[in-house]
């Protein structure tokens, strides 16, 4: 089944709103007309940049989807420093990353919290990019599949089959985030195939055939074509390389 690849740029805690505007403008300039006919691109700037990037995308009619890096699972309340999914929806945010390895590892987000965020994002008409992945120790102990599958089961609890079909799952091995190391395309494919198989068990073949699975972990212009050629890899969650418009443009044009 044909699935439109989704290439997502996660800018993490980088670029103020002036720099974000310049980066989006340059990225748009670098991508030839028609190069995005068969691929979708989402941009996930820091919270302080989202309104500026939204205004630019909409006023210039740029072919990028607006994304966020994180949200809380409650609509409002005494949660100092957090951002409501309802607020993001009002900014026409389309995609929200949840369960990123840095949120799990640095901020202690549990599988249950990730599940609550998935449900909250869906409630407000946005699409979760639900992340999963193993540590180096888990990889070396041959626990990759059990760890990842466990995160999938927990993260999709209470999500309808139809909703599962519409969301995005990102496999991002923690040991490859920002290290320059990348899973081989064959290893990445093996894990992404296991994710799709588990989705089929949970929600049926139709959902499994429709859900998009990204790979994230030191994705660059040089390795994106090989990764994207794998049958169960439907896109990329790009970190550091997405901050460089030239490099990100090469990733987006992986099939060119």
N, C-alpha and C positions, 0 to 999 in steps of 0.2 A: 504494500500500500504506500502511496506517495504521501510524505509528510513534509510540509514546508519547513526548511531548516530555520532555527531561531538562533541568531548570534547576539549575545548579550554582553554589553560592556559594563563591568562593575568597577566604578571609579573609586570605591572605598572612601577613605578619608583623605581625598586629594582634590585639588582644584576649587578655588573660590568661584563665585558666580560669574565674575568677569572672564576668568580662565575657561570656565565651562562653556560659555557662549562662543568664545574663540575656537575651542576644540570642536564643537559641533559644526560650526561654520566651515572649518577647514576640512573636516571629515566629509561633509556634504560635497565640497568642491572636488575632493579627490576621487569620489566614486563616479565612474562614467554613467551616463544615461542608459538605463536598461539593465545595469549590473545588479540591481536589486529586485528584478522581476520575479525571481524564484527563491528569494531569501527574505526573511524578516529580521530587522535589527532593532534591538531595544537598548536604550541608554539609561544607566542607573547612577545618577550623580548623588552627591551628598544632599541631605534634606534642604540646606540653605540655598541650593542651586535649582531645586526642582521647578519653582515658579518661573524662574528666568528661562530655563530650558524649555518648559512648556510653552511659554509665550513665543519663543523663537520658532519652535517646531510648528506651532499653529499659524503664526503670522506669515511665515515663509513657506508653509505647506510642505515641509520636509518629510521625507519618507522614513521617519524614525518613530518608533514607539517609545513612550515615556515610561520609565520604570523607577522603582524605589528599591533600596537595599534592605529594608527591614520595616517592621511596624509592630505595634502592640496588638494584643488580641482583644482588648476592650475598646469600645467606641469612645469612652471618656472616663475621667476619674482622676484620683489623686496618684498619678504616675509621673512624677516630675522627670522631665527629660525624654519621655517617650512620645511617640507619634501615633495618632489614631488612624486606623485604616479608613475611617470615614473621611478624614481630612485629605488623605491621598486620593480617594475616589473623586472628591470635589475638584482636584487638579487634573482630572482626566488621566490619571495614572493607569496604565494597562497591566503592567507586570510588577509583582513584588517578590523579591527574593526572601525566602525564609529558611531557617535552619542552616545557613552558611557555616562552614567549618569554623570560621573565626568567631561567630556568635556562639557556637556550641563550645568551643575550646576556651575562648578568652572570657566570655560572659556567662558561661555555665547554662546555656539553654538546653533543656531536656527534650526528649522526644515528645513528651506530653505538651510542652509549651509550643513546639513546632506544629503539632497537630492543631492546637487551639488557633494558631496564627493562620494555618491553611484554611480552616473553617471561617475565620473572620475575613480573610481576603476574598474568599468566594462569596461570602454574604454581601459584600459591597460591590460585586460585579467585576472584580479584578481577577487576574490569573496568577496563582502562586507559581513561583519557580522554587520547588522544594528540593533542597540539597541533601545529599547523603555522601558518605565516604568514610574510609578507614584510616587509622594512623599507621605509621611505619611499623610499630610493634605488632599491630594486628595483622598487617600484611605479611610480615615475616613469620608470624605464627599460623599462616594459612587460614586466617579468620575473616578475610575480606568479604566473601559472599555472605556469611552469616551476619556480620555486622551491618552490611548495607541492606540486606533483605529485612533485617529486624527494624531498621530505621524506616523502611518503606511501609511495613505493616503498621507500625505505630503512627506514622505521619498521616496515613490515609484512613485512620479510624473514623467512622461516622461520615465519611465522604461518599456521596452517591456514585454509582457507576458512571452516570452521565458527566458528573463533575470531574471524576478521575480522568475520563477521556479527554477533557478540555485542558487539563493542566500540563505543566512542564516539570520534569524531574531532572535535576542536574547531579550527575555523578562527579564528585570532585575529591579524589584521593588527597587526604590531608597532607601526606608526605610530599605531594607535588605542588602545593600552593606556595608560590613565590620562591621556590627553590631552584628553578631552572630545570628540574627533573620532570619528566613526563612519562606517564604510562605508555607502553608501546601500544600501537593501534590495536594489536590483537588482544592485549590484556584489557584495554578499555572496552573493546567490543564484547569480551567475555562477561564483564561485569554489567554492561548495559543490557546484554541479552538476558542475564539473570534477573535484572530489574523488570524487564518487559514480561518475562515468564511469571514473576510474582504478581505483577499487575493483572495478568490473565487469570491467575488463580483467584485474586480478590474480586475483580470486576468483570471478568469475561474477555473473550477474544476481541470483541469490537473495541472495547476501551484500550486494550493492550496494543492494538494495531493503530490507534489514533493518538495516544499519548506521545508527546515528544520528549526525548531523552537527550540532554546535553552532556558533553564532557567538559570538565573544567580542571585546570591544573597546568600552568605554564604553557598555555596555547599561544602559538605564534604563527606568523605568516608561513614559515617554513614547514611546520608540521600539520597545519590545519587541513590541507588537501587529503593527506593520508588518513587522518582521524575521521574526517567527514565522509570518506569513502566507505566506512564500515556500515553495514546494514541497519544496526540498531543505534547509531549515533546520529541524532537529528539536529545538531547544533553545538554551540560552544558557549560556555560561561567564561568570559575573558576578563582577567584582572589587569595586571600591570601593562600588558601590551595594548589595552584599549585606551590608555592615556596618551599614546602616541598615534595621532591620526593616520600617519603613513602606514604604520604597522597594522593598525586596526582595519584600515581600508583593504590591506592585502588579505587579512583573515576573512573579511566579508566577501571578497572575490575569490574564495577558495576554489571555486569551480571554473574560474576564468583563466 
